[in-house]
Amino acid sequence: MALEAEMRRKIAVSIVAVGVFITLIVGIGSTFNQSGLASTGGLALVGAIAAFVLVMAGIGIWLSRSS
């Protein structure tokens, strides 16, 4: 089953976005993990999750309009 070029682009953009999110989560974990995740690290983690949701929504809108 061959994938169309547009579907390959959607898959690639999604994989890159998830990769950036995972890298951000690991970075936050390694930066704020002196003796457990403190309140600052928790806020950074919540901010990263909120940013990921907004970025994925933006990517979805952009991909749907570029078709």
N, C-alpha and C positions, 0 to 999 in steps of 0.2 A: 504494500500500500504506500504510494508515494505521497509525500506531504507537499502542499502548495508552498510557494515562497513566502506568502503572507503568514501562514501558520508557523513556519520555521522562524520567522522574525519575532512573532509573539512568544514563542517558546524561548528563544534566546534572550529576549528582553526580560522575561520573567525569571529565568535562571540567574541572570546577572543581578537583578534586584534582590532576589533571595540570598545570593552569595554575599552581596554587600551587607544585608541585614545580619547574616550569621557572623560575618567579620566584625560588625559593629557590636554585636552582643558579646563576642569573645573579647574584644577590646575593652569593653566596659567591665567585664568580669575580671580581667587581668589588671586593670587600672585601679578599681575600687575594692579589691579583695585583700586588704591587709589582714583583717581578722574577721572575716564575714562581710557580707554586703551591707554597708552602712546606709543611712538615710539618703546621703548624696548619691550613692551608687544606685539605690532603688529609684530615685527620681530620674536618674540618667537612663535606667532601664525602661521605665514607663515612657519617658520621652522618646526613646528609640522605637518602642512598639507603636506609639502613636504616629511617629514620623513614617514608619513602615506602612501603616494602614493608609495614611494620606498619600504617600508616594505610589502605592499600588493602585489606589483609586485614580490618581492622576494618570498613571500609565494606562490603566484600562480605558479611561476616557479618550486619551490621546490615540491609542490603538484602534478604538472603535470609530473615531472620526477620520483616521487616515486611510481607511479602507476604500 
